[in-house]
Amino acid sequence: MLKAAVILFTSLLIPPPPPVLIPPPPTSATTELNYIPYP
């Protein structure tokens, strides 16, 4: 019971992690799009 209380107390002290940002698409995909000839 004491261990659960300590875990709860420490979880309140630790700030929540920042939101995960969506990584940009790989450069290979963008360069392939650039090489596509336009009609």
C-alpha positions in Angstrom: 0.0 0.0 0.0 2.8 2.4 0.9 4.6 1.5 -2.4 1.5 2.4 -4.4 1.2 5.7 -2.5 4.9 6.5 -3.3 4.3 5.7 -7.0 1.2 7.9 -7.1 3.1 10.8 -5.4 6.1 10.6 -7.7 3.8 10.4 -10.8 2.1 13.7 -9.6 5.6 15.4 -9.3 6.7 14.3 -12.7 5.3 16.6 -15.4 3.4 14.8 -18.3 5.5 14.1 -21.4 5.2 16.6 -24.2 2.9 15.6 -27.1 4.6 13.5 -29.7 5.1 15.4 -32.9 4.5 13.6 -36.1 7.8 13.2 -37.9 8.1 14.7 -41.3 8.1 12.3 -44.3 11.4 10.9 -45.2 13.5 13.0 -47.6 13.6 10.1 -50.1 9.8 10.3 -50.6 9.9 14.1 -51.2 12.8 13.9 -53.6 11.0 11.2 -55.6 8.0 13.5 -55.9 10.3 16.3 -57.2 11.7 14.1 -59.9 8.2 13.3 -61.3 7.8 15.2 -64.6 4.8 17.4 -64.8 2.5 16.8 -67.8 
